[in-house]
């Protein structure tokens, strides 16, 4: 029995994962900071995180209600961009003048988004080129 993947299932997976992140960004923006960084949440970071939730949830809606054959590339490219701009940039600091104080102890921690983004990108590339 072989591994199967479809563009529709990838769009559903994208919507589930990023819908959850968007909901957390809206409902508990401080946790998005304190769960993943050794730094306190501030009113300013909560403001930016909560406002960004609208765009992420809106993107999820468009991807899920659109034609999955067309929306698949949007979902995959968005996943790659989010991975590069958020968890991997925080870890390696290529856009932030150095690494951010990421948490690697306790749960949840910064390994979660790194592993999740790697998984989503791998599944997306598999679906695009090998499925």
C-alpha positions in Angstrom: 0.0 0.0 0.0 1.5 3.3 -1.1 1.4 6.8 0.4 -1.4 8.9 -1.2 -1.8 12.6 -1.1 -4.1 15.0 -2.9 -4.2 18.8 -3.4 -7.6 18.8 -1.7 -6.4 17.0 1.4 -3.4 19.3 1.6 -5.7 22.3 1.5 -7.8 20.8 4.3 -4.6 20.1 6.3 -3.4 23.7 5.8 -6.8 25.1 6.9 -6.8 22.9 10.0 -3.3 23.8 11.1 -3.4 27.5 10.3 -7.0 27.9 11.3 -5.9 26.7 14.7 -2.9 29.1 14.8 -5.2 32.0 13.7 -7.7 31.2 16.4 -4.9 31.1 19.0 -3.6 34.3 17.7 -7.0 36.0 18.1 -8.0 34.4 21.4 -4.7 34.1 23.3 -2.0 36.3 21.6 0.1 36.4 24.8 0.5 32.6 24.7 1.9 32.8 21.2 4.8 34.6 22.8 5.2 33.0 26.1 4.8 29.4 24.9 7.6 29.7 22.3 9.9 32.4 23.6 11.8 33.2 26.8 10.3 36.7 26.7 7.2 38.3 28.1 4.2 39.3 25.9 3.6 43.0 25.8 0.5 45.0 24.8 2.3 45.8 21.5 3.0 42.2 20.6 -0.5 41.1 21.6 -1.8 43.9 19.3 0.2 42.7 16.3 -0.5 39.0 16.8 -4.2 39.6 17.3 -4.5 41.7 14.2 -2.5 39.2 12.1 -5.1 36.6 13.0 -7.6 38.2 10.6 -5.3 37.7 7.6 -4.5 34.1 8.5 -8.0 33.1 9.1 -9.1 34.9 5.9 -6.5 33.0 4.0 -7.7 29.7 5.4 -11.2 30.5 4.4 -10.2 31.4 0.8 -8.1 28.3 0.4 -10.8 26.0 1.8 -13.7 27.5 -0.2 -11.7 27.9 -3.4 -10.8 25.4 -6.1 -8.2 23.1 -4.4 -6.4 22.6 -7.7 -5.7 26.3 -7.8 -5.5 27.0 -4.1 -2.9 24.2 -3.5 0.0 26.3 -4.7 -1.2 29.2 -2.6 -1.3 27.0 0.5 2.1 25.5 -0.2 3.8 28.8 -0.9 2.1 30.4 2.2 3.4 27.5 4.3 6.9 27.9 3.0 6.8 31.7 3.6 5.3 31.3 7.1 8.0 28.8 8.0 10.8 31.0 6.8 9.4 34.2 8.4 8.4 32.7 11.7 9.9 29.6 13.3 13.1 29.3 11.2 13.8 33.0 11.3 13.3 32.9 15.1 15.7 30.0 15.4 18.4 31.1 13.0 17.9 34.9 13.1 18.5 35.6 9.4 16.0 38.5 9.3 16.1 39.6 12.9 19.8 40.5 13.5 20.3 37.4 15.5 18.4 34.5 17.1 15.4 35.2 19.2 15.1 33.7 22.7 13.2 30.6 21.6 12.1 28.1 24.2 13.2 24.5 23.8 12.2 23.2 27.2 8.7 22.6 28.5 5.7 22.1 26.3 4.6 23.6 24.0 7.9 24.8 22.8 9.6 26.0 19.7 10.3 22.5 18.4 6.5 22.2 17.7 6.3 24.9 14.9 9.7 23.8 13.5 8.6 20.2 13.2 5.1 21.1 12.0 6.3 23.4 9.3 8.9 20.9 8.1 6.1 18.2 7.9 3.7 20.5 6.1 6.3 21.6 3.5 7.4 18.0 3.0 3.8 16.8 2.4 3.2 19.7 0.1 6.3 19.1 -2.0 5.5 15.4 -2.1 2.0 16.2 -3.3 3.2 18.6 -5.9 6.0 16.6 -7.4 5.5 12.9 -6.5 1.8 12.2 -5.9 
